[in-house]
Amino acid sequence: MADDGRPPAGPDGRHAAYEASVRGQFPVLSDGFQAGRARGQQGADLIDWRYLVELGDRLRELDDPAEMARAASEIMARALGASRAGHAAIDRAGGTIEIGPDWLAPGVPSLRGTHLFSAGAPYIEAMTRGETLAFADTAQHPFTATQAEQWRAGGAVAAVTHPIIEQGNLVALFFVHQTELRAWSDEDVAFVRNVADRTWSSMQRCRAEISLRTLAASLERQVAERTADRNRLWQISTDLMLVVRFDGIVTSINPAWTSALGWTAHEVVGGTLVKFIHPDDLERTVEAASMLERGTAVPRFDNRYRHKNGGYRWISWASVPGGGAINACGRDMTDEKEKAAALELSEARMRSVFETTYQFQGLITTDGIVLDANPTSLAAIEARLEDVLGVPFWATPWFAGTPCMPEMVEQAVKHVAAGETVRQEIVVNLPTGRRAFDFAMRPVLSAAGAVIAIVPEAIELTERRATEEQLRQAQKMEAVGQLTGGLAHDFNNLLTGITGGLALLRARLAQGRLSEAERYIAAAEDAAGRAASLTHRLLAFSRQQTLDPRIVAPNTLVADMRDLIQRTVGPHIEVISELAADLWPTRCDPNQLESALLNLAINARDAMPDGGTLMLQTQNRPIDERAARERDMVAGDYVSIAVTDSGTGMAPDVIAKAFDPFFTTKPLGQGTGLGLSMIYGFAKQSGGQVRIRSVVGEGTTVRIFLPRHTGPVQLEQRARMVAEAPATRASETILVVDDEPMIAMLVTDILNDLGYVALEAADGPSGLEILRSDRDIDLLITDVGLPGGMNGRQLAEAARQARPGLKILFITGYAEYGVLSDLQAAEGMRVVTKPFEMQVLATTISAMLGS
């Protein structure tokens, strides 16, 4: 025996046992091949025993399956005197065979590596069935003959292969190769099978141990990682974490307790939790702890914990039992609780306001369906909330009783649903009576700006409007009193001049002192003229004057008046003008516009006693909706004519009264206080406006706005009255209709003096009877205001039906502007305003009959 316990090797390196095994002959698996020598049973037992012992020792020492396969390969090769021995893993799915570390005799090449796997080869099929194969000559055996060259090229002239079968599948094999012919004994094959099975069992056991160790290491790593994660979460979480025993003793808290409640772990751990809980929450907390002790989790529980500074904080806990203790995680909900309480209080207050306000309030969907209504609005329709819930807003009793109102409200809801706010004053018929409201609907917007609901509300104006009407009546009476006082004062003065002049005229006529008659006649005429002017100004203020509107070019009118204004204000005042290019035309009474400008120039002169500058300015002024509301106008295009002075200016309280009749800042006897009121009336009656801007010590601007004329422009030349009445033609007949006998007498006498034939009628029906007769009538002169149920306009229309083309002259003492507004341009019709000069009447009649 050699020192290592193995049989001594022969001179060629083979062991004596191998030599003994080949000295005898016995049958082998190759076809008819007889070779080898018989080996004694004692030698076989020696090989098995010694080498198997060595294999067992080696396998116990190793912990790597590959090293185990290598050790087995070495032992098989040494024991059998083989040229090569090794182990291979088979991957049938991949079609490969992986040969691992193999044992090699000197000069024998290694087969280690990955090779293609011939799954259909006969020897593979045999091994798949679990057969251990021994080939004495791979070139002669039918299993390997077709691949003999490959076997021989790999150094496998003779071979033994043992398959490893698991669950019916060939998964590995152990092999022994010989580079020369060899007859393998049954003991050789048994030895290979024994070594292979023992080694594979040890390899699988090693693999299992490695897997277990890997799994254990993985689990340990996961536990460590999860423990580290828990510890990190425990340390960095802003939520409070708590472990407390069922007897109430705290065993652990996280650092969030310090940041949330001010307490450190040293102050809490080991003590009872009860001392931190608000007394009012203690009973509820004990009940929750009892549920946890019975094994029931409490996913949400809120209570208050004492802060180290003395206050309390609301904590919302999620708790589960486990490990003989309560494990809880809590979040500070104090801010949320306070906000919720504040919101609840706010909602309660809003609901209180909603329920108790005197305003009408409600809530509807964007489709107009009623969601809510307050008691005030319900009381007005004598209904309950359930009577209107789910009903279209416009179909409720708030609007259903008023014609056209439901349609208007339905359209308004659509506008509000699109994001608009609607507001207007309405009058509706409610079950409680006819009532006026300031009604509005506004959208309710979400955080994203979308309309999610509509709030209708209304403020009742019924009593306010009644009070305002009473106030307006009182103001009217006050204005009438002021106007009456001013009129009485001025007309008493004027009547004194007229009656006194007539009395003295009669006395002088009786005395035969005719030389003084002209003097008193002139005084009476002057007083009458002033009375007519006063009446004209009053009519202008009240917008009742008779206007003669024409197409006017304001720049031309202002330029023509510049010299007159300069002479009126005097040389110590410089008159300048700034006239806009391409100024729009307007339609107004040019005489009234000239009078207004002259009045403004006189006021400017009086405001500049030491001299100054007076500017006449024209502009085109488009007025939008906002500006129109500020100026109490209708939006549109206007021509602006402004008079600006550098005088003393006006205080705000003076501006507020500037347009009032008989208001004046001039000394007694130096002004009637009707100048600006007349200008105001003229502007408003012409469809415009007048506004004052003034600063004390800096000057005043009075701006007249007149509507732009957009129709055809045909400027008219104003005729100058002739000094004498023209001659008349005989046989021209004129019908005079006036209910005032004195005026009818005077007009008839004038017509007779002028050579006309005059007929009289006291009212419309009488005049119409004459017009329907066979009498020749060339002209109808009629008052506008006639008794008998037919006014002057109606008479004129009836006259035109009876006598088409009849010329008609209206005389009136006041302006029924709605009746006469379209007569100025009518063919064959004219208007003369009372009081009129007889010369004016005669010239107008002559012009109409001669046209």
C-alpha positions in Angstrom: 0.0 0.0 0.0 1.1 3.5 -0.7 1.4 6.0 2.1 -1.9 7.6 1.2 -3.7 4.2 1.7 -4.2 3.7 -2.0 -2.8 0.6 -3.9 0.7 1.3 -5.3 0.9 2.5 -8.8 2.6 0.6 -11.5 5.5 1.8 -13.6 3.1 3.5 -16.1 1.2 5.3 -13.4 -1.7 2.9 -13.3 -2.6 1.4 -9.9 -2.1 -2.3 -9.2 -5.8 -2.6 -8.6 -6.4 -1.4 -12.2 -3.8 -3.9 -13.4 -5.6 -6.6 -11.5 -8.8 -5.6 -13.1 -7.6 -5.9 -16.6 -5.7 -9.2 -16.2 -8.8 -11.3 -16.4 -11.3 -11.4 -19.3 -15.0 -10.9 -19.0 -17.9 -9.9 -21.3 -18.5 -6.1 -21.8 -21.2 -4.1 -23.6 -19.4 -3.7 -26.9 -20.5 -6.0 -29.7 -18.4 -9.2 -29.5 -15.4 -7.4 -28.1 -13.6 -9.4 -25.6 -10.8 -7.7 -23.7 -9.4 -6.9 -20.3 -8.3 -9.1 -17.5 -10.2 -10.5 -14.6 -9.9 -8.7 -11.4 -10.3 -10.5 -8.1 -13.2 -9.7 -5.8 -10.8 -8.8 -3.0 -9.3 -6.0 -5.1 -12.7 -4.6 -5.9 -13.7 -4.5 -2.3 -10.4 -2.7 -1.5 -11.1 0.0 -4.1 -14.7 0.5 -3.0 -13.9 0.7 0.6 -10.8 2.9 0.7 -11.9 5.3 -2.1 -15.4 5.6 -0.8 -14.1 6.4 2.7 -11.9 9.1 1.2 -14.8 10.4 -0.8 -16.9 10.7 2.3 -14.2 12.5 4.1 -13.6 14.9 1.2 -17.3 15.6 0.8 -17.8 16.4 4.5 -15.0 19.0 4.3 -16.3 20.8 1.2 -19.1 23.4 1.0 -19.1 24.0 -2.7 -20.9 21.7 -5.1 -18.4 22.3 -7.9 -15.5 21.3 -5.6 -17.5 18.2 -4.5 -17.8 17.2 -8.2 -14.1 17.8 -8.7 -13.2 15.7 -5.7 -15.4 12.9 -6.9 -13.9 13.1 -10.4 -10.4 12.8 -9.0 -11.2 9.8 -6.7 -13.0 7.9 -9.6 -10.1 8.5 -11.9 -7.4 7.4 -9.4 -9.4 4.4 -8.2 -10.1 3.2 -11.8 -6.8 4.4 -13.3 -8.9 6.4 -15.8 -7.6 9.0 -18.2 -10.4 11.5 -17.4 -13.3 11.8 -15.0 -15.9 14.5 -14.5 -19.4 15.8 -13.9 -21.8 17.6 -16.3 -25.1 19.5 -15.8 -27.7 19.1 -18.5 -30.0 21.8 -19.8 -32.5 20.0 -22.0 -34.6 23.1 -22.6 -31.6 25.0 -23.8 -30.1 22.0 -25.6 -26.7 22.3 -23.8 -24.5 20.3 -21.5 -22.2 22.1 -19.1 -19.1 20.1 -18.2 -17.6 21.3 -14.9 -14.1 20.8 -13.4 -12.8 17.5 -14.5 -9.8 15.3 -13.5 -7.2 14.6 -16.2 -4.3 12.3 -16.7 -1.2 14.0 -18.0 -1.6 14.9 -21.7 -5.4 14.4 -21.8 -7.4 17.4 -22.9 -10.1 18.9 -20.8 -13.7 18.9 -21.9 -14.8 21.7 -19.5 -17.3 24.2 -20.9 -20.7 24.4 -22.6 -21.4 21.9 -25.4 -24.4 21.2 -27.6 -26.6 18.4 -26.3 -27.8 15.7 -28.7 -31.1 15.0 -27.1 -32.0 12.3 -29.6 -28.8 10.3 -29.4 -29.4 6.6 -28.4 -27.0 6.8 -25.4 -28.9 9.9 -24.2 -32.2 8.2 -24.5 -30.8 5.2 -22.5 -29.5 7.5 -19.8 -32.8 9.3 -19.7 -34.3 5.9 -18.7 -31.8 5.8 -15.8 -29.3 3.3 -17.4 -25.6 3.4 -16.5 -23.6 2.9 -19.7 -20.1 1.3 -20.1 -18.4 1.4 -23.5 -15.3 -0.8 -24.0 -14.8 0.7 -27.5 -16.9 3.8 -28.4 -16.2 3.1 -32.1 -17.9 -0.3 -32.0 -20.9 0.2 -29.7 -24.2 1.0 -31.6 -25.0 3.8 -29.2 -21.8 5.7 -30.0 -20.6 4.3 -33.4 -22.1 7.2 -35.4 -20.2 9.7 -33.3 -17.0 7.6 -32.9 -14.7 10.3 -34.3 -16.0 12.9 -31.9 -15.6 10.5 -29.0 -12.0 9.5 -30.0 -11.1 13.2 -30.8 -12.1 14.0 -27.2 -9.9 11.2 -25.8 -12.8 8.9 -24.9 -12.0 5.5 -26.5 -13.7 3.7 -23.6 -16.2 5.3 -21.2 -18.5 4.8 -18.3 -21.4 7.4 -17.8 -23.9 7.4 -15.0 -27.1 9.5 -15.3 -28.7 11.6 -12.5 -32.5 11.5 -12.8 -34.8 13.8 -10.8 -38.5 13.7 -11.2 -38.1 11.7 -14.4 -35.7 14.2 -16.0 -32.1 13.7 -16.9 -30.4 16.6 -15.0 -26.7 15.6 -14.8 -24.2 12.8 -15.3 -20.9 11.5 -14.0 -18.4 10.1 -16.5 -15.1 8.2 -16.6 -13.1 8.1 -19.9 -10.2 6.0 -21.0 -7.9 6.9 -23.9 -7.5 3.2 -25.0 -9.6 0.2 -25.2 -10.8 -1.1 -21.9 -13.2 -3.7 -20.7 -15.1 -2.3 -17.7 -16.1 -4.8 -15.0 -19.4 -4.8 -13.1 -17.4 -3.6 -10.1 -16.0 -0.7 -12.0 -19.5 0.4 -13.1 -20.9 -0.2 -9.6 -18.1 2.0 -8.2 -18.8 4.8 -10.6 -22.5 4.6 -9.8 -21.8 4.6 -6.1 -19.5 7.6 -6.2 -21.9 9.5 -8.5 -24.9 8.9 -6.3 -23.1 9.8 -3.1 -21.5 12.9 -4.6 -24.8 14.1 -6.2 -26.6 13.7 -2.9 -23.9 15.7 -1.1 -24.0 18.3 -3.9 -27.8 18.7 -3.6 -27.5 18.9 0.2 -24.8 21.5 -0.2 -26.9 23.5 -2.6 -29.9 23.3 -0.2 -27.6 24.6 2.6 -26.3 27.4 0.4 -29.9 28.3 -0.5 -30.9 28.2 3.2 -27.9 30.3 4.1 -28.7 32.8 1.3 -32.3 32.9 2.3 -31.4 33.4 5.9 -29.0 36.1 4.9 -31.6 37.7 2.7 -34.2 37.5 5.5 -31.8 38.9 8.0 -31.0 41.7 5.6 -34.6 42.4 5.0 -35.3 42.4 8.7 -32.4 44.7 9.2 -33.6 47.0 6.4 -37.1 47.0 7.7 -36.0 47.6 11.2 -33.8 50.5 9.9 -36.8 51.8 7.9 -39.0 51.6 11.0 -36.4 53.3 13.1 -36.0 56.0 10.5 -39.8 56.4 10.2 -40.0 56.4 14.0 -37.4 59.1 14.2 -38.4 61.4 11.4 -42.2 61.0 11.3 -44.2 64.1 12.2 -47.0 61.9 13.4 -46.9 60.9 17.1 -46.1 57.2 17.6 -46.9 55.4 20.9 -46.6 52.0 22.5 -48.5 51.7 25.7 -49.3 48.7 27.9 -52.9 47.8 28.6 -52.3 49.0 32.2 -51.6 52.5 30.8 -47.8 52.5 31.2 -46.0 54.1 28.2 -43.2 52.0 26.9 -42.1 54.0 23.9 -42.7 57.2 22.1 -41.1 58.8 19.0 -39.4 62.3 18.9 -42.6 63.8 17.3 -44.0 64.0 20.8 -41.5 66.7 21.6 -42.2 68.8 18.6 -46.0 68.4 18.9 -46.6 68.4 22.6 -43.3 69.5 24.1 -42.7 66.3 26.1 -39.4 64.3 25.8 -39.2 60.5 26.0 -37.6 60.8 29.5 -40.7 62.6 30.7 -43.3 60.2 29.2 -41.8 56.7 29.0 -42.4 54.7 32.2 -45.3 56.9 33.3 -49.0 56.6 32.9 -50.7 58.0 29.8 -53.7 59.1 31.7 -52.0 62.2 33.1 -51.7 63.7 29.6 -55.3 63.2 28.5 -57.9 66.0 28.9 -60.3 65.1 31.7 -63.3 65.5 29.5 -61.9 62.9 27.1 -60.7 60.4 29.7 -63.9 58.2 29.8 -64.0 57.9 26.0 -60.3 57.0 25.9 -60.7 54.2 28.5 -63.6 52.7 26.4 -61.4 52.7 23.3 -58.5 51.1 25.2 -60.9 48.3 26.4 -61.8 47.6 22.8 -58.2 47.3 21.9 -57.6 45.0 24.9 -60.3 42.7 23.5 -58.4 42.6 20.2 -60.5 45.1 18.2 -58.5 47.8 16.2 -59.7 51.4 16.5 -58.9 53.0 13.1 -60.0 56.6 14.2 -60.2 58.1 17.7 -59.8 61.8 18.6 -58.9 63.1 22.0 -57.0 66.0 23.6 -53.5 65.8 25.0 -51.9 68.3 27.3 -49.1 70.3 25.9 -46.1 71.1 28.1 -47.0 74.8 27.9 -50.3 74.0 29.6 -52.7 74.0 26.6 -54.3 71.1 24.8 -53.9 69.7 21.3 -56.3 67.5 19.4 -54.7 64.2 18.3 -56.4 61.8 15.9 -55.2 58.2 16.6 -55.2 55.0 14.6 -54.6 52.1 17.1 -54.1 48.3 16.9 -53.4 45.8 19.6 -50.3 43.6 19.3 -47.5 42.2 21.5 -49.5 42.7 24.6 -49.7 46.4 24.1 -51.4 49.2 22.2 -49.6 50.4 19.2 -50.9 53.8 18.0 -50.1 56.5 15.5 -51.5 60.0 16.0 -51.7 63.2 14.0 -52.1 66.7 15.4 -55.6 67.9 14.2 -55.8 71.0 16.3 -55.7 73.4 13.4 -58.2 71.4 11.4 -60.5 71.2 14.4 -60.3 74.9 14.9 -60.9 75.6 11.3 -63.8 73.2 11.3 -65.2 74.9 14.4 -64.7 78.3 12.8 -66.4 77.1 9.6 -69.3 75.7 11.6 -69.6 78.9 13.5 -69.4 80.9 10.2 -72.0 78.7 8.6 -74.2 79.0 11.7 -73.9 82.8 11.5 -74.5 82.8 7.8 -77.6 80.6 8.3 -78.7 83.0 11.0 -78.3 86.0 8.7 -80.0 84.0 5.9 -82.9 83.1 8.2 -83.4 86.5 9.8 -82.5 89.1 7.2 -85.3 91.3 5.7 -83.7 90.8 2.3 -85.1 88.2 -0.1 -82.4 85.6 -0.5 -82.2 82.1 -2.1 -80.0 79.6 -3.8 -80.6 78.0 -7.2 -78.8 75.7 -9.6 -77.2 76.9 -12.8 -80.3 75.5 -14.5 -82.5 77.7 -12.4 -83.9 75.0 -10.0 -84.6 76.3 -6.5 -82.4 74.8 -3.8 -83.1 77.1 -0.9 -85.0 80.2 0.1 -85.1 82.3 3.3 -88.2 82.9 5.4 -88.5 86.5 4.3 -88.9 85.6 0.7 -91.2 82.7 1.5 -93.5 84.9 3.6 -93.9 87.3 0.7 -95.5 84.5 -1.4 -97.2 82.8 1.6 -95.4 79.5 0.8 -93.3 76.9 2.6 -89.8 75.9 1.5 -91.0 72.5 0.2 -93.5 74.3 -2.0 -90.7 75.8 -4.1 -87.9 73.3 -3.8 -87.1 71.7 -7.2 -89.2 74.2 -9.1 -87.8 76.4 -11.8 -87.1 79.8 -10.3 -89.1 81.7 -12.9 -92.1 79.4 -12.4 -92.5 80.2 -8.6 -95.1 82.6 -7.2 -92.4 85.3 -7.0 -92.7 85.9 -10.8 -95.6 83.8 -12.1 -98.2 86.4 -11.4 -96.5 89.2 -13.3 -96.8 89.2 -17.1 -93.5 88.7 -19.1 -91.6 88.4 -15.8 -91.0 84.6 -16.0 -89.5 84.9 -19.5 -87.2 87.7 -18.3 -86.0 85.8 -15.3 -85.4 82.7 -17.3 -83.2 84.6 -19.7 -81.4 86.3 -16.8 -80.6 82.9 -15.3 -78.8 81.9 -18.5 -76.7 85.1 -18.4 -75.7 84.5 -14.7 -74.9 80.8 -15.4 -72.4 82.2 -18.0 -70.6 84.2 -15.3 -72.5 87.6 -15.5 -74.1 89.5 -12.7 -77.7 90.7 -13.3 -79.3 93.6 -11.4 -82.4 95.7 -12.1 -85.4 97.2 -10.4 -88.5 95.2 -10.9 -92.2 95.5 -9.9 -94.0 92.1 -9.4 -97.4 91.0 -8.4 -97.1 88.8 -5.3 -99.8 87.1 -3.3 -99.2 89.7 -0.7 -99.6 92.6 -3.2 -97.8 94.6 -5.9 -94.3 95.3 -4.7 -91.1 96.9 -6.0 -87.6 95.3 -5.5 -84.0 96.0 -6.3 -83.5 92.5 -7.7 -80.1 90.9 -8.4 -78.6 87.5 -9.3 -74.9 86.7 -9.0 -72.9 83.6 -9.8 -71.3 81.4 -7.1 -67.8 80.4 -8.3 -65.7 77.4 -7.5 -62.0 77.6 -6.7 -61.3 77.0 -10.4 -63.6 79.8 -11.4 -66.5 77.7 -12.7 -70.1 78.7 -11.9 -71.5 76.1 -9.5 -74.7 77.9 -8.3 -76.6 81.2 -8.5 -77.6 83.4 -5.6 -80.8 85.5 -6.2 -81.5 88.3 -3.8 -83.8 91.3 -3.6 -84.2 94.4 -1.5 -87.8 95.6 -1.2 -88.2 99.2 -2.4 -92.0 99.5 -2.1 -92.0 101.8 0.9 -88.8 103.6 -0.2 -90.3 104.4 -3.6 -93.5 105.6 -1.9 -91.4 107.8 0.4 -89.3 109.1 -2.5 -92.5 109.9 -4.4 -93.7 111.9 -1.4 -90.4 113.6 -1.2 -90.5 114.4 -5.0 -94.0 115.9 -4.5 -92.7 117.9 -1.6 -89.8 119.1 -3.6 -92.1 120.0 -6.5 -94.2 122.0 -4.1 -91.1 123.7 -2.8 -90.0 124.4 -6.3 -93.4 125.7 -7.2 -93.4 128.0 -4.2 -89.9 129.3 -5.1 -91.0 129.7 -8.7 -94.3 131.4 -7.8 -92.5 133.8 -5.5 -90.0 134.7 -8.2 -92.7 135.0 -10.8 -94.9 137.1 -8.5 -92.0 139.5 -7.7 -91.0 140.0 -11.4 -94.5 140.0 -12.8 -95.7 142.5 -10.2 -92.9 144.8 -11.3 -93.7 144.3 -15.0 -97.5 144.7 -14.4 -96.9 147.9 -12.5 -95.0 149.3 -15.5 -97.8 148.2 -17.9 -100.8 149.3 -15.8 -99.1 152.4 -14.6 -98.1 153.4 -18.1 -101.6 152.8 -19.4 -103.2 154.8 -16.5 -100.9 157.7 -17.2 -101.6 157.4 -20.9 -105.3 157.5 -20.3 -104.9 160.6 -18.1 -102.7 162.4 -20.6 -105.2 161.6 -23.4 -108.0 163.0 -21.2 -105.9 166.1 -20.6 -105.1 166.5 -24.3 -101.4 166.2 -23.5 -100.6 163.9 -26.5 -96.9 164.8 -26.6 -96.2 162.5 -23.6 -98.3 159.6 -24.9 -95.4 158.0 -26.8 -93.3 157.9 -23.6 -95.9 155.8 -21.7 -96.5 153.6 -24.6 -92.8 152.8 -24.8 -92.7 152.1 -21.1 -95.7 149.6 -21.4 -94.2 147.9 -24.4 -90.8 147.5 -22.6 -92.5 146.0 -19.6 -94.5 143.6 -21.9 -91.4 142.6 -23.7 -89.6 141.9 -20.5 -92.6 139.8 -19.4 -92.5 137.9 -22.6 -88.7 137.3 -22.2 -89.3 136.1 -18.6 -92.0 133.7 -19.8 -89.7 132.4 -22.5 -87.0 131.7 -20.0 -89.4 129.8 -17.8 -90.5 127.7 -20.7 -86.9 127.0 -21.7 -86.1 125.8 -18.2 -89.1 123.6 -18.1 -88.3 122.3 -21.6 -91.7 123.5 -22.7 -90.6 126.2 -25.1 -91.4 126.0 -28.8 -88.2 125.3 -30.7 -87.4 125.8 -34.3 -84.8 123.1 -34.9 -82.6 123.3 -37.9 -79.4 121.6 -39.2 -76.6 123.7 -37.7 -72.9 123.9 -38.3 -71.7 124.8 -34.8 -68.3 126.1 -36.0 -70.0 128.6 -38.4 -72.4 129.7 -35.7 -69.6 130.2 -33.1 -67.4 132.1 -35.6 -70.3 134.3 -36.6 -71.0 135.2 -32.9 -67.3 135.9 -32.0 -67.5 139.6 -32.8 -70.8 140.1 -31.0 -69.4 138.3 -27.9 -66.3 140.4 -28.0 -68.3 143.6 -28.1 -70.5 142.3 -25.3 -67.7 141.4 -22.9 -65.6 144.5 -23.6 -62.0 145.1 -24.6 -60.6 144.1 -21.2 -61.4 140.5 -21.9 -59.7 138.5 -24.7 -61.9 136.2 -26.7 -60.2 133.3 -28.3 -61.6 130.2 -30.1 -60.5 126.7 -30.7 -62.7 125.1 -33.3 -62.4 121.4 -34.1 -61.7 120.4 -37.6 -64.3 118.2 -39.2 -66.8 119.0 -36.5 -70.0 117.1 -36.8 -73.3 118.9 -37.5 -76.2 119.0 -35.0 -79.9 119.7 -35.2 -81.2 122.4 -32.8 -82.8 125.8 -32.6 -79.9 128.1 -33.8 -81.5 131.2 -32.1 -81.7 129.4 -28.8 -78.0 128.2 -29.2 -76.9 131.8 -29.9 -78.9 133.1 -26.9 -77.3 130.4 -24.7 -73.7 131.3 -25.8 -74.4 135.0 -25.3 -75.8 134.3 -21.8 -72.7 132.3 -21.0 -70.4 135.1 -22.3 -72.2 137.6 -20.1 -71.8 135.3 -17.0 -68.1 134.9 -17.9 -67.7 138.7 -18.2 -69.3 139.2 -14.7 -66.9 136.6 -13.3 -63.9 138.6 -14.7 -64.3 142.2 -13.4 -60.6 142.8 -13.8 -60.3 141.3 -17.2 -59.2 137.8 -18.4 -59.6 135.3 -21.1 -62.8 133.8 -22.5 -62.4 130.7 -24.8 -64.9 129.3 -27.2 -64.2 125.7 -27.9 -65.9 123.0 -30.1 -65.2 119.2 -30.1 -66.6 115.9 -31.3 -67.4 113.9 -28.2 -68.4 110.2 -28.4 -69.9 109.3 -25.0 -69.8 105.7 -23.9 -72.1 104.0 -21.4 -70.0 104.8 -18.3 -69.6 108.4 -19.2 -73.3 108.7 -20.2 -74.3 107.4 -16.7 -72.0 110.0 -15.1 -73.5 112.8 -17.1 -77.1 111.6 -17.0 -77.2 111.3 -20.8 -77.9 108.7 -23.5 -74.7 107.1 -24.9 -73.8 108.2 -28.4 -72.0 110.9 -30.4 -72.3 114.5 -29.4 -71.0 117.9 -30.4 -69.5 119.8 -27.5 -69.6 123.6 -27.3 -67.7 125.0 -24.3 -67.3 128.5 -22.9 -64.4 128.8 -20.5 -63.4 131.8 -18.4 -60.4 132.6 -16.2 -62.6 134.3 -13.6 -63.5 133.8 -9.9 -64.9 130.3 -10.3 -67.8 128.6 -8.4 -67.9 126.7 -5.2 -69.4 123.2 -5.3 -72.5 124.3 -3.4 -73.1 127.0 -6.0 -72.6 124.6 -8.9 -75.2 122.3 -7.3 -77.8 125.1 -7.5 -76.7 126.8 -10.7 -79.5 125.5 -12.9 -82.3 126.2 -10.3 -84.7 128.9 -11.5 -84.3 132.3 -9.9 -81.0 131.2 -8.2 -78.3 133.9 -8.7 -75.2 135.0 -6.9 -75.5 138.6 -8.4 -76.7 141.5 -6.3 -80.4 142.2 -6.1 -81.7 143.7 -9.3 -78.7 142.6 -11.4 -80.0 139.2 -12.5 -83.2 137.1 -12.7 -81.4 133.8 -12.1 -83.0 132.2 -15.2 -80.0 132.4 -17.6 -78.4 129.0 -16.8 -81.8 127.4 -16.2 -82.8 128.4 -19.7 -79.6 127.0 -21.1 -80.2 123.7 -19.2 -83.8 123.5 -20.5 -82.7 124.2 -24.1 -80.0 121.5 -24.0 -82.2 118.8 -22.5 -85.1 119.7 -24.8 -82.7 119.3 -27.7 -81.7 115.8 -26.6 -78.4 116.9 -25.0 -77.0 118.0 -21.7 -75.1 120.8 -20.1 -72.4 120.4 -17.4 -70.3 122.8 -15.3 -66.7 122.4 -14.2 -65.3 125.1 -11.9 -62.5 125.7 -9.5 -62.7 128.7 -7.1 -60.0 131.3 -8.1 -59.2 129.5 -11.4 -62.3 129.8 -13.6 -65.3 128.0 -15.0 -66.1 125.9 -18.0 -69.7 125.4 -19.1 -70.0 122.7 -21.7 -73.2 122.2 -23.9 -73.6 118.7 -25.4 -75.9 118.5 -28.5 -76.6 115.2 -30.4 -74.7 114.6 -33.6 -76.9 114.9 -36.7 -76.3 111.8 -38.9 -78.9 112.4 -41.6 -78.5 114.5 -44.8 -76.9 117.9 -44.2 -78.7 120.8 -45.8 -77.9 124.0 -43.9 -80.6 126.7 -44.0 -80.2 130.4 -44.4 -82.2 132.3 -41.8 -84.3 135.0 -43.3 -84.2 138.5 -42.0 -87.5 140.0 -41.1 -88.5 143.0 -43.2 -89.2 146.2 -41.5 -92.6 146.7 -43.0 -95.4 144.3 -43.6 -95.8 143.5 -47.3 -98.7 144.4 -49.4 -101.6 141.9 -49.6 -103.9 140.6 -52.3 -107.6 141.2 -51.9 -110.1 138.3 -51.5 -107.6 136.1 -49.4 -109.6 134.5 -46.6 -108.1 133.5 -43.3 -109.9 131.4 -40.6 -108.8 132.3 -37.0 -109.5 129.7 -34.3 -108.7 130.8 -30.7 -110.6 130.4 -27.4 -109.2 133.7 -26.1 -111.6 136.5 -27.4 -109.1 139.2 -26.9 -106.4 137.5 -29.0 -109.0 136.5 -31.6 -110.1 140.2 -31.8 -106.5 141.5 -32.1 -105.6 139.0 -34.8 -108.8 139.6 -36.8 -108.3 143.4 -36.6 -104.7 143.0 -37.9 -105.9 140.8 -40.7 -108.6 143.3 -41.6 -106.1 146.2 -41.5 -103.9 144.2 -43.9 -106.7 143.7 -46.3 -107.5 140.0 -45.6 -111.0 138.6 -45.1 -111.0 137.2 -41.5 -113.3 134.5 -40.1 -113.5 133.6 -36.4 -114.2 130.4 -34.4 -113.9 129.9 -30.6 -113.0 126.2 -30.6 -112.0 123.2 -32.7 -115.4 121.8 -33.6 -116.7 125.3 -34.7 -113.6 125.8 -36.8 -114.0 122.4 -38.4 -117.6 123.1 -39.3 -116.4 126.2 -41.2 -113.6 124.3 -42.9 -116.1 121.7 -44.1 -118.4 124.4 -45.6 -118.1 125.8 -49.2 -116.3 129.0 -48.1 -113.0 129.7 -49.7 -110.2 129.6 -47.1 -106.6 130.2 -47.9 -105.0 130.0 -44.4 -105.9 128.5 -41.1 -104.6 130.2 -38.0 -105.2 128.2 -34.8 -104.1 128.1 -31.2 -102.7 124.8 -30.1 -104.6 124.5 -26.8 -108.3 124.6 -27.7 -111.4 123.6 -25.7 -114.2 121.3 -26.9 -112.3 118.0 -27.1 -110.2 118.9 -30.2 -106.8 120.6 -29.9 -105.1 122.6 -32.6 -103.1 119.7 -34.0 -106.2 117.5 -34.3 -108.0 120.4 -36.0 -105.1 120.8 -38.4 -105.2 117.1 -39.3 -109.0 117.2 -39.9 -108.6 120.4 -42.0 -106.0 118.7 -44.2 -108.4 115.9 -44.8 -111.2 118.3 -45.8 -108.9 120.6 -47.7 -105.6 118.9 -48.8 -102.7 121.3 -49.0 -104.3 124.0 -46.8 -101.7 126.3 -45.2 -101.8 126.3 -41.4 -100.2 128.7 -38.9 -100.1 127.6 -35.3 -99.9 130.2 -32.5 -99.2 129.1 -29.0 -98.3 130.5 -25.6 -96.5 127.3 -24.5 -94.8 124.5 -26.2 -96.6 121.2 -26.5 -93.4 119.9 -28.0 -94.7 116.4 -28.5 -97.5 117.8 -30.6 -95.5 120.3 -32.6 -92.1 118.6 -32.9 -92.7 117.4 -36.4 -94.6 120.4 -37.7 -91.5 122.6 -38.2 -90.5 120.7 -41.3 -94.0 119.9 -42.5 -94.8 121.6 -45.8 -97.3 124.5 -45.5 -97.1 124.6 -41.7 -95.5 127.2 -39.4 -95.5 128.1 -35.7 -95.4 131.5 -34.1 -94.9 131.7 -30.3 -97.0 134.0 -28.1 -96.5 136.8 -27.3 -95.6 137.9 -30.8 -95.2 141.3 -32.5 -97.9 142.1 -35.0 -95.2 142.8 -37.6 -93.8 139.2 -37.2 -97.3 137.8 -37.5 -98.0 139.9 -40.7 -94.7 138.9 -42.3 -95.2 135.2 -41.5 -98.7 135.2 -43.0 -97.5 137.0 -46.1 -94.6 134.6 -46.6 -96.9 131.6 -46.3 -99.6 132.9 -48.7 -97.0 134.1 -51.2 -95.0 130.8 -51.2 
